[in-house]
Amino acid sequence: MWIALLLLSPDALACGGFFCNTTPVAQTGEDVLFVVDEARGETTVHVKITYAGEAPDFAWIVPVAGIPELRLSTAAVFPALTAAAGPSVRTVVPWEAGSCDMSNWERPSTNGDYLSPPAPQVVSQDELGPYETVVLRAQSTAELTDWLRVSGYDLPPSLDAVLAPYVAEGSYFVALKLASGASVGDLQPLAVRYAGTGMSIPIRLTALAATPDLPVRVAVLAQARAVPDSYLHATLDPLRLDWWSQLTTWTYVGGATASFASVLGQAIDEASGHAFVTHYSGRAGVMSGRVWSAGAPDIDALAAAQTPLEARDVLQSMGVSADAPLASIWATYLPMPESLALEGVTPQMFYGCFECFEAEVAAIPFDAPAFAAAVDERIVTPRQQLQEAFDTLPWLTTLETQLSPEEMTVDPTFALNPDLPQEVELGPAVWQHLCADDRRDFSWMHAPTRIDLPDGRSYDLPSEAWLSEHDTTASGLLETLPQRSVSTVEDLGADGPGVVLIDHRALQLEEMAWWNDTHPWREPQAPTSTPSVTAEPAPVSGCDSGAPTGALGLGVALLALRRRRG
Amino acid sequence: MRVLLIGAAGCAGAAPLDPGAPPEPWLELAPPGGAFGDLVDGSSLWCGIPPQGGAPYSPIGVRARGPDVLGEGVAIEAIGADPDSGEPLVYVALALAWVQANVGDAAGAWVGPEVHLRYDGQSLDDLAGRELFLVVRATALADPAVVTSFEVTTTLDPSEP
């Protein structure tokens, strides 16, 4: 229900939301946070709203469950979620491992580069921060859209068909537009609270204007781990992840062979195109202090500011000086003199350096209490409320998928499942230098190496010197293995362990054993010895047609089935 | 992945779609909260209000066994009606990508996301205790000759599954 339909007029040049009646818009992804309060039997969903057109063209409409309560949220939560519980690919290189002789440290040269027909039911109308809001229910799509158009919502003609299924299903709708005088820069996330603990994203609405492979990032703050219910669940094959490009000082180990996003996309495709990957499931404590810091000055300190400079300093100490709504709040309560604009001074220059325009700033009447009230409503209270939720509810899950418009046929639903292993987090890989064996010690550069993946697999690799001498990379060598992006695909639900549908783990172990058996870099060898590295692995014993060949065939077959992404 | 909306076709209470079908392909449904094989004539089928509100729905699992062409995309069509009155209650048509399970009970089966049966225009009170004759059909997008269907007469039940 919470991915919105963003509407704008035909003459809008660009749009950044979920719907545009001209062409699909450039989107960086959809971000949704569900806060599930089972004790109260209610859910609050925080939805990021992005848009890049003209203010009069902005309209946003979303179907909702029952009659919702609306309030402002904060954009600060989404990057904080990414930082604390987003995907993380880390590689550890232990210097202390082994007994490498560092005295002959050498860095070989490298080539590595790295209106008014039948009226709908108007449940409520309100002003909320920069928005005018209305909650509606209609018997027909025309009833709904006619009312909205008469009320100043600039809707494209193609809208009716998109809304029809939701109207037929009897949904309520929340519609937003910018209040008079508000600008696009005033947009901020919305929090919608509704009765019940069900979680769903009305992705069918998004199909009309979404771009291919649109990332959909979902966070759930609750009592337990959240899982996709209507979609499948996939786990990534760590071997496919780029553990190498972060090792900037070892340029010859390889760069990004495939970005995390592309591996994620391939994994989703290998899991039917309708699946989510869990990035993190763990304590919500990772969000402690990330949305609002305890001990920050309260709003009274801001209201007591004598000058705009004092107010600015208080805002900085509150940690909100970079919040998006601040620019429009300043513009309202400390309007930049037109004379400065005529001199070429931009708002960024003026609001970024009060000291530079001391006389002009001093000449503007500044109502600190009103300014503080606006900051409280639009920034501080949303942050405090959300931080309180993170500090109260124990468990955070972050999930992601990628969907193209043609795949937006089934609304994703989510459930809490306390029966599953609760903690999910991708650990680091360790790149070991095997500096000694039973016969000799190696120098760091000539020591065979090994990558230990977080799922327990280990792949032997040659020394850094060998890689350099052969003008190849560790990641390049490993690419000769079958390229599957999922380890498992599961059908999970609100209880029980779920059903594993696809499990490649045994095959992965077989391929690893073959790799390590046939690429004996760990054998004592001269520093410049060159074990054979073949582009196509030789057959594994015990397999009729050669397991790796079969595995490669399976990998190719899987990739052939999934043709959407390259 | 090709995902297409297919046009409305067929009617509620239709005769078996493919009475002479060979053992494969075949189709199975799982009711909400239940397992494949649980949805049989005379069983109940949960229906409720979806999280996003609106008309009642029944999320069902669908899987099939059959040739590899099913892995190239399938059109799913579900038609449901009250067997006594003939009143249509459900019509769903969408296309999905399926993947082949390789472990457990489902090994070899083609599986994908849930299919949501939506009872547009109905209320839960209207549906409670009502019989539903449901036909679900899966057709391989790459070979329309590969088609399998499942039919069942079940009783709609809004109580928790």
Interface residues (C-beta under 8 A of the other chain):
Chain A: M1 W2 P63 V64 A65 G66 P165 Y166 A168 E169 G170 S171 Y172 G196 G198 M199 S200 I201 P202 D229 S230 Y231 L232 D269 E270 A271 S272 G273 H274 A275 S404 E406 E407 T409 V410 D411 T413 V489 D491 G493 A494 V499 V500 L501 I502 D503 H504 L561 R562 R563 R564
Chain B: M1 R2 V3 L4 L5 G33 I49 P50 P51 Q52 G53 G54 A55 P59 G61 G71 E72 L94 A95 L96 A97 W98 V99 Q100 A101 N102 V103 G104 D105 A106 V111 G112 P113 E114 V115 H116 R118 D120 G121
